[in-house]
Amino acid sequence: MASSARVWLLDTGALSAVRPSADLLLATLVVACGPRALAVVLTGRGTGAQVGVRAVACCGGTVFAQDETTSAFFGMPGASITTGDVERVLALSDIAAAIDSHCHQPPSG
């Protein structure tokens, strides 16, 4: 749940048999930030972020994903990349700089 740029973690049930749920986290990000949303999908098993990645992209937000070479588990980043909604695929060591650069761009529109 998000409000006023704060996020609270709630003890809820599983979503699609997964808890915590990356999709739920990203859906909450979309509600809180709309087109200003920036999601970064890091190493992880499964495909649990695909719906959330699509939601971020559909609202005009931006999605980055960790590359296969630096991921311990490429399931979540790989599945996210297959959506076609990931703007940049980056090595773990390059993600912080990419976030910083993205956050310092003037708003588009």
A tleap script that builds the chain and sets N, CA, C and O, in Angstrom:
source leaprc.protein.ff14SB
mol = sequence {
  NMET ALA SER SER ALA ARG VAL TRP LEU LEU
  ASP THR GLY ALA LEU SER ALA VAL ARG PRO
  SER ALA ASP LEU LEU LEU ALA THR LEU VAL
  VAL ALA CYS GLY PRO ARG ALA LEU ALA VAL
  VAL LEU THR GLY ARG GLY THR GLY ALA GLN
  VAL GLY VAL ARG ALA VAL ALA CYS CYS GLY
  GLY THR VAL PHE ALA GLN ASP GLU THR THR
  SER ALA PHE PHE GLY MET PRO GLY ALA SER
  ILE THR THR GLY ASP VAL GLU ARG VAL LEU
  ALA LEU SER ASP ILE ALA ALA ALA ILE ASP
  SER HIE CYS HIE GLN PRO PRO SER CGLY
}
set mol.1.N position { 0.848 -1.167 0.000 }
set mol.1.CA position { 0.000 0.000 0.000 }
set mol.1.C position { 0.892 1.228 0.000 }
set mol.1.O position { 1.902 1.254 0.704 }
set mol.2.N position { 0.539 2.248 -0.778 }
set mol.2.CA position { 1.379 3.437 -0.864 }
set mol.2.C position { 0.534 4.688 -0.688 }
set mol.2.O position { -0.620 4.737 -1.113 }
set mol.3.N position { 1.112 5.685 -0.065 }
set mol.3.CA position { 0.453 6.962 0.112 }
set mol.3.C position { 1.504 7.993 0.459 }
set mol.3.O position { 2.394 7.729 1.268 }
set mol.4.N position { 1.410 9.159 -0.142 }
set mol.4.CA position { 2.327 10.250 0.174 }
set mol.4.C position { 3.786 9.823 0.116 }
set mol.4.O position { 4.570 10.155 1.005 }
set mol.5.N position { 4.150 9.090 -0.923 }
set mol.5.CA position { 5.527 8.646 -1.152 }
set mol.5.C position { 6.033 7.711 -0.062 }
set mol.5.O position { 7.243 7.580 0.123 }
set mol.6.N position { 5.130 7.063 0.660 }
set mol.6.CA position { 5.516 6.068 1.653 }
set mol.6.C position { 4.896 4.741 1.268 }
set mol.6.O position { 3.795 4.690 0.719 }
set mol.7.N position { 5.603 3.681 1.557 }
set mol.7.CA position { 5.119 2.346 1.255 }
set mol.7.C position { 5.065 1.553 2.548 }
set mol.7.O position { 6.015 1.553 3.330 }
set mol.8.N position { 3.934 0.872 2.767 }
set mol.8.CA position { 3.784 -0.004 3.924 }
set mol.8.C position { 3.698 -1.427 3.420 }
set mol.8.O position { 3.009 -1.703 2.437 }
set mol.9.N position { 4.378 -2.313 4.074 }
set mol.9.CA position { 4.304 -3.727 3.740 }
set mol.9.C position { 3.240 -4.369 4.619 }
set mol.9.O position { 3.259 -4.245 5.843 }
set mol.10.N position { 2.314 -5.058 3.963 }
set mol.10.CA position { 1.222 -5.699 4.677 }
set mol.10.C position { 1.400 -7.205 4.644 }
set mol.10.O position { 1.944 -7.754 3.687 }
set mol.11.N position { 0.946 -7.861 5.677 }
set mol.11.CA position { 1.002 -9.313 5.752 }
set mol.11.C position { -0.274 -9.861 5.118 }
set mol.11.O position { -1.271 -10.085 5.804 }
set mol.12.N position { -0.235 -10.075 3.807 }
set mol.12.CA position { -1.401 -10.552 3.081 }
set mol.12.C position { -1.150 -11.955 2.545 }
set mol.12.O position { -0.047 -12.488 2.662 }
set mol.13.N position { -2.161 -12.533 1.969 }
set mol.13.CA position { -2.041 -13.860 1.395 }
set mol.13.C position { -1.244 -13.854 0.106 }
set mol.13.O position { -0.818 -12.805 -0.379 }
set mol.14.N position { -1.053 -15.032 -0.431 }
set mol.14.CA position { -0.287 -15.196 -1.667 }
set mol.14.C position { -1.098 -14.703 -2.864 }
set mol.14.O position { -2.327 -14.771 -2.860 }
set mol.15.N position { -0.411 -14.213 -3.873 }
set mol.15.CA position { -1.006 -13.829 -5.143 }
set mol.15.C position { -0.383 -14.733 -6.194 }
set mol.15.O position { 0.838 -14.748 -6.347 }
set mol.16.N position { -1.194 -15.480 -6.914 }
set mol.16.CA position { -0.705 -16.475 -7.879 }
set mol.16.C position { 0.262 -17.450 -7.204 }
set mol.16.O position { 1.284 -17.827 -7.777 }
set mol.17.N position { -0.076 -17.844 -5.995 }
set mol.17.CA position { 0.689 -18.809 -5.198 }
set mol.17.C position { 2.064 -18.297 -4.773 }
set mol.17.O position { 2.931 -19.088 -4.401 }
set mol.18.N position { 2.267 -16.988 -4.827 }
set mol.18.CA position { 3.572 -16.419 -4.471 }
set mol.18.C position { 3.383 -15.346 -3.400 }
set mol.18.O position { 2.464 -14.530 -3.467 }
set mol.19.N position { 4.261 -15.370 -2.432 }
set mol.19.CA position { 4.279 -14.340 -1.410 }
set mol.19.C position { 5.703 -14.177 -0.936 }
set mol.19.O position { 6.274 -15.167 -0.479 }
set mol.20.N position { 6.317 -13.038 -1.001 }
set mol.20.CA position { 5.748 -11.772 -1.469 }
set mol.20.C position { 5.586 -11.779 -2.991 }
set mol.20.O position { 6.223 -12.567 -3.691 }
set mol.21.N position { 4.745 -10.912 -3.476 }
set mol.21.CA position { 4.417 -10.873 -4.889 }
set mol.21.C position { 5.004 -9.646 -5.574 }
set mol.21.O position { 4.676 -8.512 -5.224 }
set mol.22.N position { 5.875 -9.883 -6.553 }
set mol.22.CA position { 6.438 -8.766 -7.325 }
set mol.22.C position { 5.344 -8.068 -8.116 }
set mol.22.O position { 5.373 -6.846 -8.255 }
set mol.23.N position { 4.377 -8.823 -8.638 }
set mol.23.CA position { 3.282 -8.211 -9.387 }
set mol.23.C position { 2.483 -7.249 -8.518 }
set mol.23.O position { 2.148 -6.150 -8.960 }
set mol.24.N position { 2.179 -7.644 -7.298 }
set mol.24.CA position { 1.443 -6.776 -6.383 }
set mol.24.C position { 2.262 -5.538 -6.029 }
set mol.24.O position { 1.727 -4.431 -5.984 }
set mol.25.N position { 3.532 -5.719 -5.782 }
set mol.25.CA position { 4.417 -4.586 -5.493 }
set mol.25.C position { 4.416 -3.592 -6.653 }
set mol.25.O position { 4.290 -2.386 -6.440 }
set mol.26.N position { 4.557 -4.097 -7.877 }
set mol.26.CA position { 4.610 -3.205 -9.039 }
set mol.26.C position { 3.264 -2.565 -9.323 }
set mol.26.O position { 3.216 -1.416 -9.761 }
set mol.27.N position { 2.170 -3.276 -9.085 }
set mol.27.CA position { 0.840 -2.681 -9.250 }
set mol.27.C position { 0.651 -1.528 -8.263 }
set mol.27.O position { 0.070 -0.500 -8.611 }
set mol.28.N position { 1.134 -1.696 -7.056 }
set mol.28.CA position { 1.063 -0.643 -6.051 }
set mol.28.C position { 1.922 0.549 -6.468 }
set mol.28.O position { 1.530 1.699 -6.267 }
set mol.29.N position { 3.077 0.281 -7.039 }
set mol.29.CA position { 3.947 1.343 -7.550 }
set mol.29.C position { 3.224 2.164 -8.613 }
set mol.29.O position { 3.315 3.392 -8.622 }
set mol.30.N position { 2.511 1.491 -9.504 }
set mol.30.CA position { 1.762 2.175 -10.560 }
set mol.30.C position { 0.704 3.094 -9.961 }
set mol.30.O position { 0.551 4.235 -10.397 }
set mol.31.N position { -0.024 2.602 -8.967 }
set mol.31.CA position { -1.060 3.411 -8.328 }
set mol.31.C position { -0.439 4.633 -7.653 }
set mol.31.O position { -0.980 5.735 -7.736 }
set mol.32.N position { 0.681 4.437 -6.996 }
set mol.32.CA position { 1.322 5.518 -6.245 }
set mol.32.C position { 2.031 6.527 -7.132 }
set mol.32.O position { 2.025 7.721 -6.833 }
set mol.33.N position { 2.648 6.061 -8.231 }
set mol.33.CA position { 3.541 6.929 -8.997 }
set mol.33.C position { 3.105 7.179 -10.434 }
set mol.33.O position { 3.603 8.106 -11.072 }
set mol.34.N position { 2.201 6.386 -10.946 }
set mol.34.CA position { 1.756 6.563 -12.332 }
set mol.34.C position { 2.931 6.573 -13.291 }
set mol.34.O position { 3.809 5.716 -13.193 }
set mol.35.N position { 2.968 7.519 -14.212 }
set mol.35.CA position { 4.020 7.537 -15.224 }
set mol.35.C position { 5.421 7.841 -14.674 }
set mol.35.O position { 6.406 7.718 -15.401 }
set mol.36.N position { 5.515 8.229 -13.422 }
set mol.36.CA position { 6.828 8.458 -12.801 }
set mol.36.C position { 7.432 7.174 -12.247 }
set mol.36.O position { 8.554 7.183 -11.741 }
set mol.37.N position { 6.693 6.067 -12.342 }
set mol.37.CA position { 7.153 4.789 -11.789 }
set mol.37.C position { 8.421 4.307 -12.490 }
set mol.37.O position { 8.530 4.356 -13.715 }
set mol.38.N position { 9.355 3.849 -11.701 }
set mol.38.CA position { 10.574 3.215 -12.213 }
set mol.38.C position { 10.713 1.881 -11.501 }
set mol.38.O position { 10.913 1.840 -10.287 }
set mol.39.N position { 10.610 0.800 -12.243 }
set mol.39.CA position { 10.740 -0.541 -11.681 }
set mol.39.C position { 12.053 -1.143 -12.138 }
set mol.39.O position { 12.458 -0.979 -13.289 }
set mol.40.N position { 12.714 -1.838 -11.232 }
set mol.40.CA position { 13.953 -2.541 -11.552 }
set mol.40.C position { 13.773 -3.995 -11.128 }
set mol.40.O position { 13.618 -4.292 -9.943 }
set mol.41.N position { 13.795 -4.892 -12.104 }
set mol.41.CA position { 13.614 -6.314 -11.814 }
set mol.41.C position { 14.990 -6.947 -11.683 }
set mol.41.O position { 15.764 -7.008 -12.638 }
set mol.42.N position { 15.274 -7.417 -10.470 }
set mol.42.CA position { 16.570 -8.020 -10.169 }
set mol.42.C position { 16.459 -9.535 -10.146 }
set mol.42.O position { 15.369 -10.094 -10.269 }
set mol.43.N position { 17.589 -10.183 -9.990 }
set mol.43.CA position { 17.674 -11.641 -9.952 }
set mol.43.C position { 16.554 -12.254 -9.127 }
set mol.43.O position { 16.223 -11.761 -8.048 }
set mol.44.N position { 15.978 -13.323 -9.638 }
set mol.44.CA position { 14.916 -14.005 -8.921 }
set mol.44.C position { 14.385 -15.168 -9.727 }
set mol.44.O position { 14.493 -15.196 -10.953 }
set mol.45.N position { 13.813 -16.122 -9.028 }
set mol.45.CA position { 13.251 -17.309 -9.680 }
set mol.45.C position { 11.826 -17.021 -10.116 }
set mol.45.O position { 11.171 -16.126 -9.583 }
set mol.46.N position { 11.358 -17.773 -11.074 }
set mol.46.CA position { 9.968 -17.674 -11.484 }
set mol.46.C position { 9.709 -16.545 -12.457 }
set mol.46.O position { 10.633 -15.905 -12.960 }
set mol.47.N position { 8.428 -16.316 -12.711 }
set mol.47.CA position { 8.017 -15.304 -13.693 }
set mol.47.C position { 7.113 -14.274 -13.052 }
set mol.47.O position { 6.330 -13.621 -13.742 }
set mol.48.N position { 7.207 -14.117 -11.742 }
set mol.48.CA position { 6.262 -13.318 -10.972 }
set mol.48.C position { 6.187 -11.842 -11.224 }
set mol.48.O position { 5.355 -11.182 -10.601 }
set mol.49.N position { 6.983 -11.276 -12.082 }
set mol.49.CA position { 6.923 -9.827 -12.286 }
set mol.49.C position { 6.322 -9.421 -13.632 }
set mol.49.O position { 6.194 -8.228 -13.907 }
set mol.50.N position { 5.955 -10.380 -14.469 }
set mol.50.CA position { 5.491 -10.043 -15.816 }
set mol.50.C position { 4.267 -9.134 -15.834 }
set mol.50.O position { 4.252 -8.146 -16.568 }
set mol.51.N position { 3.266 -9.435 -15.063 }
set mol.51.CA position { 2.047 -8.620 -15.044 }
set mol.51.C position { 2.358 -7.220 -14.524 }
set mol.51.O position { 1.880 -6.227 -15.073 }
set mol.52.N position { 3.153 -7.146 -13.472 }
set mol.52.CA position { 3.529 -5.850 -12.910 }
set mol.52.C position { 4.364 -5.018 -13.861 }
set mol.52.O position { 4.185 -3.803 -13.944 }
set mol.53.N position { 5.277 -5.658 -14.581 }
set mol.53.CA position { 6.102 -4.959 -15.570 }
set mol.53.C position { 5.207 -4.357 -16.652 }
set mol.53.O position { 5.405 -3.213 -17.060 }
set mol.54.N position { 4.229 -5.124 -17.114 }
set mol.54.CA position { 3.295 -4.623 -18.130 }
set mol.54.C position { 2.514 -3.436 -17.591 }
set mol.54.O position { 2.283 -2.468 -18.315 }
set mol.55.N position { 2.105 -3.498 -16.331 }
set mol.55.CA position { 1.350 -2.406 -15.716 }
set mol.55.C position { 2.186 -1.131 -15.654 }
set mol.55.O position { 1.691 -0.044 -15.954 }
set mol.56.N position { 3.451 -1.266 -15.264 }
set mol.56.CA position { 4.338 -0.098 -15.206 }
set mol.56.C position { 4.490 0.516 -16.590 }
set mol.56.O position { 4.378 1.732 -16.745 }
set mol.57.N position { 4.744 -0.309 -17.587 }
set mol.57.CA position { 4.921 0.192 -18.956 }
set mol.57.C position { 3.629 0.810 -19.488 }
set mol.57.O position { 3.669 1.849 -20.146 }
set mol.58.N position { 2.495 0.188 -19.212 }
set mol.58.CA position { 1.209 0.699 -19.718 }
set mol.58.C position { 0.848 2.059 -19.139 }
set mol.58.O position { 0.146 2.837 -19.785 }
set mol.59.N position { 1.314 2.354 -17.941 }
set mol.59.CA position { 1.013 3.657 -17.343 }
set mol.59.C position { 2.035 4.713 -17.743 }
set mol.59.O position { 1.949 5.860 -17.305 }
set mol.60.N position { 3.003 4.330 -18.573 }
set mol.60.CA position { 4.025 5.289 -19.008 }
set mol.60.C position { 5.273 5.274 -18.162 }
set mol.60.O position { 6.157 6.109 -18.355 }
set mol.61.N position { 5.369 4.341 -17.224 }
set mol.61.CA position { 6.554 4.231 -16.383 }
set mol.61.C position { 7.693 3.540 -17.116 }
set mol.61.O position { 7.577 3.205 -18.295 }
set mol.62.N position { 8.782 3.334 -16.412 }
set mol.62.CA position { 10.005 2.783 -16.987 }
set mol.62.C position { 10.393 1.517 -16.244 }
set mol.62.O position { 10.249 1.427 -15.024 }
set mol.63.N position { 10.894 0.528 -17.004 }
set mol.63.CA position { 11.331 -0.728 -16.399 }
set mol.63.C position { 12.749 -1.047 -16.847 }
set mol.63.O position { 13.059 -1.020 -18.038 }
set mol.64.N position { 13.602 -1.350 -15.877 }
set mol.64.CA position { 14.943 -1.866 -16.124 }
set mol.64.C position { 14.968 -3.309 -15.614 }
set mol.64.O position { 14.194 -3.672 -14.728 }
set mol.65.N position { 15.856 -4.127 -16.175 }
set mol.65.CA position { 16.026 -5.494 -15.689 }
set mol.65.C position { 17.506 -5.840 -15.642 }
set mol.65.O position { 18.308 -5.346 -16.434 }
set mol.66.N position { 17.840 -6.698 -14.699 }
set mol.66.CA position { 19.210 -7.180 -14.564 }
set mol.66.C position { 19.513 -8.175 -15.681 }
set mol.66.O position { 18.653 -8.970 -16.058 }
set mol.67.N position { 20.726 -8.130 -16.204 }
set mol.67.CA position { 21.113 -9.038 -17.289 }
set mol.67.C position { 21.371 -10.452 -16.767 }
set mol.67.O position { 21.524 -10.675 -15.566 }
set mol.68.N position { 21.414 -11.388 -17.698 }
set mol.68.CA position { 21.584 -12.794 -17.331 }
set mol.68.C position { 22.959 -13.067 -16.734 }
set mol.68.O position { 23.085 -13.866 -15.806 }
set mol.69.N position { 23.974 -12.417 -17.253 }
set mol.69.CA position { 25.337 -12.673 -16.798 }
set mol.69.C position { 25.522 -12.388 -15.313 }
set mol.69.O position { 26.235 -13.126 -14.632 }
set mol.70.N position { 24.898 -11.337 -14.801 }
set mol.70.CA position { 25.098 -10.971 -13.402 }
set mol.70.C position { 23.977 -11.449 -12.482 }
set mol.70.O position { 24.013 -11.178 -11.282 }
set mol.71.N position { 22.992 -12.148 -13.018 }
set mol.71.CA position { 21.884 -12.670 -12.205 }
set mol.71.C position { 22.225 -14.063 -11.670 }
set mol.71.O position { 22.703 -14.923 -12.410 }
set mol.72.N position { 21.978 -14.268 -10.395 }
set mol.72.CA position { 22.118 -15.612 -9.831 }
set mol.72.C position { 20.990 -16.501 -10.355 }
set mol.72.O position { 21.197 -17.682 -10.634 }
set mol.73.N position { 19.800 -15.920 -10.487 }
set mol.73.CA position { 18.632 -16.594 -11.048 }
set mol.73.C position { 18.010 -15.639 -12.054 }
set mol.73.O position { 17.604 -14.535 -11.690 }
set mol.74.N position { 17.932 -16.045 -13.302 }
set mol.74.CA position { 17.477 -15.149 -14.367 }
set mol.74.C position { 15.975 -15.279 -14.662 }
set mol.74.O position { 15.487 -14.688 -15.625 }
set mol.75.N position { 15.245 -16.034 -13.856 }
set mol.75.CA position { 13.824 -16.249 -14.104 }
set mol.75.C position { 13.019 -14.969 -14.200 }
set mol.75.O position { 12.405 -14.705 -15.233 }
set mol.76.N position { 13.008 -14.174 -13.152 }
set mol.76.CA position { 12.199 -12.955 -13.145 }
set mol.76.C position { 12.700 -11.909 -14.139 }
set mol.76.O position { 11.889 -11.359 -14.885 }
set mol.77.N position { 13.998 -11.610 -14.181 }
set mol.77.CA position { 14.435 -10.644 -15.192 }
set mol.77.C position { 14.174 -11.151 -16.613 }
set mol.77.O position { 13.724 -10.391 -17.470 }
set mol.78.N position { 14.452 -12.421 -16.860 }
set mol.78.CA position { 14.261 -12.980 -18.199 }
set mol.78.C position { 12.812 -12.934 -18.634 }
set mol.78.O position { 12.513 -12.552 -19.765 }
set mol.79.N position { 11.899 -13.323 -17.736 }
set mol.79.CA position { 10.472 -13.282 -18.054 }
set mol.79.C position { 10.012 -11.847 -18.283 }
set mol.79.O position { 9.183 -11.590 -19.156 }
set mol.80.N position { 10.544 -10.920 -17.509 }
set mol.80.CA position { 10.194 -9.512 -17.683 }
set mol.80.C position { 10.650 -8.995 -19.044 }
set mol.80.O position { 9.923 -8.261 -19.713 }
set mol.81.N position { 11.840 -9.376 -19.441 }
set mol.81.CA position { 12.386 -8.953 -20.737 }
set mol.81.C position { 11.515 -9.475 -21.876 }
set mol.81.O position { 11.321 -8.774 -22.869 }
set mol.82.N position { 10.988 -10.692 -21.750 }
set mol.82.CA position { 10.171 -11.261 -22.829 }
set mol.82.C position { 8.858 -10.509 -23.034 }
set mol.82.O position { 8.213 -10.690 -24.067 }
set mol.83.N position { 8.448 -9.680 -22.094 }
set mol.83.CA position { 7.223 -8.893 -22.282 }
set mol.83.C position { 7.415 -7.820 -23.344 }
set mol.83.O position { 6.446 -7.336 -23.929 }
set mol.84.N position { 8.674 -7.449 -23.592 }
set mol.84.CA position { 8.943 -6.351 -24.519 }
set mol.84.C position { 8.804 -4.984 -23.872 }
set mol.84.O position { 8.929 -3.962 -24.547 }
set mol.85.N position { 8.548 -4.955 -22.572 }
set mol.85.CA position { 8.327 -3.696 -21.863 }
set mol.85.C position { 9.513 -3.216 -21.035 }
set mol.85.O position { 9.417 -2.210 -20.333 }
set mol.86.N position { 10.623 -3.932 -21.117 }
set mol.86.CA position { 11.829 -3.527 -20.383 }
set mol.86.C position { 12.626 -2.567 -21.260 }
set mol.86.O position { 13.009 -2.899 -22.382 }
set mol.87.N position { 12.865 -1.385 -20.733 }
set mol.87.CA position { 13.572 -0.356 -21.495 }
set mol.87.C position { 15.074 -0.606 -21.575 }
set mol.87.O position { 15.696 -0.370 -22.610 }
set mol.88.N position { 15.653 -1.088 -20.470 }
set mol.88.CA position { 17.096 -1.322 -20.446 }
set mol.88.C position { 17.398 -2.606 -19.695 }
set mol.88.O position { 16.802 -2.881 -18.654 }
set mol.89.N position { 18.330 -3.393 -20.229 }
set mol.89.CA position { 18.833 -4.604 -19.575 }
set mol.89.C position { 20.269 -4.292 -19.176 }
set mol.89.O position { 21.100 -3.967 -20.023 }
set mol.90.N position { 20.552 -4.392 -17.892 }
set mol.90.CA position { 21.815 -3.890 -17.366 }
set mol.90.C position { 22.512 -4.886 -16.450 }
set mol.90.O position { 21.869 -5.704 -15.792 }
set mol.91.N position { 23.829 -4.802 -16.420 }
set mol.91.CA position { 24.609 -5.540 -15.427 }
set mol.91.C position { 24.305 -4.946 -14.054 }
set mol.91.O position { 24.030 -3.752 -13.935 }
set mol.92.N position { 24.356 -5.770 -13.040 }
set mol.92.CA position { 24.073 -5.309 -11.682 }
set mol.92.C position { 24.901 -4.072 -11.333 }
set mol.92.O position { 24.395 -3.143 -10.704 }
set mol.93.N position { 26.155 -4.059 -11.734 }
set mol.93.CA position { 27.044 -2.937 -11.408 }
set mol.93.C position { 26.660 -1.635 -12.110 }
set mol.93.O position { 27.141 -0.569 -11.724 }
set mol.94.N position { 25.809 -1.696 -13.125 }
set mol.94.CA position { 25.403 -0.495 -13.872 }
set mol.94.C position { 24.029 0.034 -13.481 }
set mol.94.O position { 23.629 1.106 -13.935 }
set mol.95.N position { 23.311 -0.693 -12.655 }
set mol.95.CA position { 21.925 -0.324 -12.361 }
set mol.95.C position { 21.826 0.974 -11.556 }
set mol.95.O position { 20.990 1.821 -11.869 }
set mol.96.N position { 22.647 1.143 -10.544 }
set mol.96.CA position { 22.564 2.361 -9.714 }
set mol.96.C position { 22.781 3.611 -10.559 }
set mol.96.O position { 22.045 4.587 -10.412 }
set mol.97.N position { 23.768 3.599 -11.430 }
set mol.97.CA position { 24.031 4.762 -12.286 }
set mol.97.C position { 22.868 5.009 -13.247 }
set mol.97.O position { 22.525 6.158 -13.526 }
set mol.98.N position { 22.266 3.936 -13.749 }
set mol.98.CA position { 21.125 4.087 -14.657 }
set mol.98.C position { 19.928 4.694 -13.931 }
set mol.98.O position { 19.216 5.525 -14.493 }
set mol.99.N position { 19.708 4.283 -12.694 }
set mol.99.CA position { 18.622 4.870 -11.892 }
set mol.99.C position { 18.896 6.344 -11.662 }
set mol.99.O position { 18.010 7.181 -11.834 }
set mol.100.N position { 20.116 6.660 -11.275 }
set mol.100.CA position { 20.491 8.056 -11.034 }
set mol.100.C position { 20.290 8.903 -12.286 }
set mol.100.O position { 19.720 9.992 -12.217 }
set mol.101.N position { 20.750 8.414 -13.411 }
set mol.101.CA position { 20.600 9.134 -14.677 }
set mol.101.C position { 19.124 9.323 -15.029 }
set mol.101.O position { 18.713 10.409 -15.437 }
set mol.102.N position { 18.342 8.277 -14.873 }
set mol.102.CA position { 16.916 8.352 -15.180 }
set mol.102.C position { 16.220 9.390 -14.299 }
set mol.102.O position { 15.389 10.162 -14.778 }
set mol.103.N position { 16.560 9.401 -13.028 }
set mol.103.CA position { 15.909 10.315 -12.073 }
set mol.103.C position { 16.295 11.771 -12.278 }
set mol.103.O position { 15.610 12.670 -11.790 }
set mol.104.N position { 17.380 12.009 -12.993 }
set mol.104.CA position { 17.808 13.382 -13.250 }
set mol.104.C position { 17.430 13.886 -14.633 }
set mol.104.O position { 17.827 14.984 -15.024 }
set mol.105.N position { 16.662 13.089 -15.381 }
set mol.105.CA position { 16.166 13.551 -16.678 }
set mol.105.C position { 14.970 14.464 -16.460 }
set mol.105.O position { 14.174 14.242 -15.547 }
set mol.106.N position { 14.839 15.490 -17.296 }
set mol.106.CA position { 13.645 16.324 -17.181 }
set mol.106.C position { 12.405 15.518 -17.578 }
set mol.106.O position { 12.492 14.643 -18.440 }
set mol.107.N position { 11.266 15.798 -16.970 }
set mol.107.CA position { 10.046 15.063 -17.328 }
set mol.107.C position { 9.718 15.225 -18.807 }
set mol.107.O position { 9.895 16.300 -19.379 }
set mol.108.N position { 9.240 14.147 -19.418 }
set mol.108.CA position { 8.860 14.238 -20.835 }
set mol.108.C position { 7.417 14.695 -20.928 }
set mol.108.O position { 6.656 14.595 -19.966 }
set mol.109.N position { 7.052 15.195 -22.094 }
set mol.109.CA position { 5.661 15.589 -22.281 }
set mol.109.C position { 5.571 16.974 -22.666 }
set mol.109.O position { 4.471 17.488 -22.869 }
savepdb mol mol.pdb
quit
